[in-house]
Amino acid sequence: PGIDKKGVFIYRTIEDLELMTEWARKATRGAVIGGGLLGLEAAKAMIDLGISNTQIIEFAPRLMPRQIDSAASRLLQSKLEQLGLTIHTSKNTSEIIGDDCISGMTFSDSTSMEIDMLVISAGIKPRDELAKASGLDTGARGGIVVNDQLKTSDPDIFAIGECALYNGMIYGLVAPGYEMADVVVRNLMAGFVGQVPTAAFTGFDMSTKLKLIGVDVASFGDPFAAGEDIKSIAFEDTMKGIYKRINISSDGKQLLGGILIGDAAQYNMLLQTCKNNIVLPPNPEEVILGSRGGESETAAGVAGLPDDALICSCESVTKAGICTAVSEDNCETVDAVKKCTKAGTGCGGCVPMVKDLITHTMKSQGKYLRNVLCEHFNYSRQELFDMVKIHALKSYDEVLDKVG
């Protein structure tokens, strides 16, 4: 009750965000219902809008219950609290109070909270109104029921993205939507030329990596894998706020999934190792702790991936696609590869691996590589240091103007 009061927002559209931005100018105490990915991002947005007193309210006993385990959630909560957020778990909202505008909330445990802005981010609600009005089959909790070819109960109508309910699941990320669109297009094109449509959507890996309010958070494969045939290796550094867990087969050869908090630099390689069933080293802990005999080369790991390994899930670009762009189309920078293949133009999480593939491919061609600092400076770290010293440059803008 009370969801219709002014100051209560469910953000779905650009217009919703504009209304939130306008309301935030006069708000001093904010809250977000939902401690999942979108809820934490909404809390970050509130802080960015100047509402330093922001609360997160989560019904489950921990944050991000679908992505990370209890140990990871405790560490994430600690880091978020250090940034000024107040977090309440195992909290069930019973009513939103206030006259015309929101003034507070009451909970099932008889407690209450004074707030003047509320954002509700408690899961995905498919927009299936048109489908229901048209008589299409929908799920008990919403979503347009589709089969492997993304056909609805009417074979002439397809549904893709967050409105589609496939195998009882709604996918709330952009990459599965792209994959669904690709399946529909391939089947439609096959029908146009008289072929039997064979493309099928079989589900999508929901592995994810993002930075939540400055904190790296990632999960891949089955982050909660457990059982007699599964072993787990975990590393926790509460001083630096780092937690890493991998789940492996009982013989220690296959990586089944894992969780990374605070340091997700190894995410891309771990994801590829998991998805492509690459055999783990004799000491599996090395994939998260590093080789005992010295630092292992990431590029060597990239080189060992199969050609059909999916490097960019947002744009469905494989290792072979990227290597071909470098070797045959002379795309020897990240920007060039982006323009040619679109890899790295989505979330950007695959860019480090794209760089490694560019380096590996060019080295295999016997080309000389200069280890330049980044795309903004065509100098190595030492060369740039010398340039700054020689020209007595005192700020980043001066360095960029002079030698960038």
ABEGO torsion letter per residue (X at the ends): XGAABBGBBBBABAAAAAAAAAAAAABABBBBBEABAAAAAAAAAAAAAGBABBBBBBABABBGAAABBAAAAAAAAAAAAAAGBBBBBGBBBABBBEBABBAEBBBAAGBBBBBABBBBBBEBBBBAAAAAAAGBBBBAAEEBBBBAAGBBABAABBBBEAABBBGGBBBABAAAAAAAAAAAAAAAAAAAAGBBBABBBAEBBABBBBBBGGBBBBBBEBAABBEAABBBBBBBBAAAGBBBBBBBBAAGABBAEEBBBGBAAAAAAAAAAAAAGBBBBABAAAAAAEBAAEBBBAAAAAAABBAABBABAAAGBBAAAAAAAAAAAGBABAAAAAAAAGBGABAGAAAAAAAAAAAAAAAAAGBBBBBBABAABABBAAAAAAAAAAAGBABAAAAAAAAX
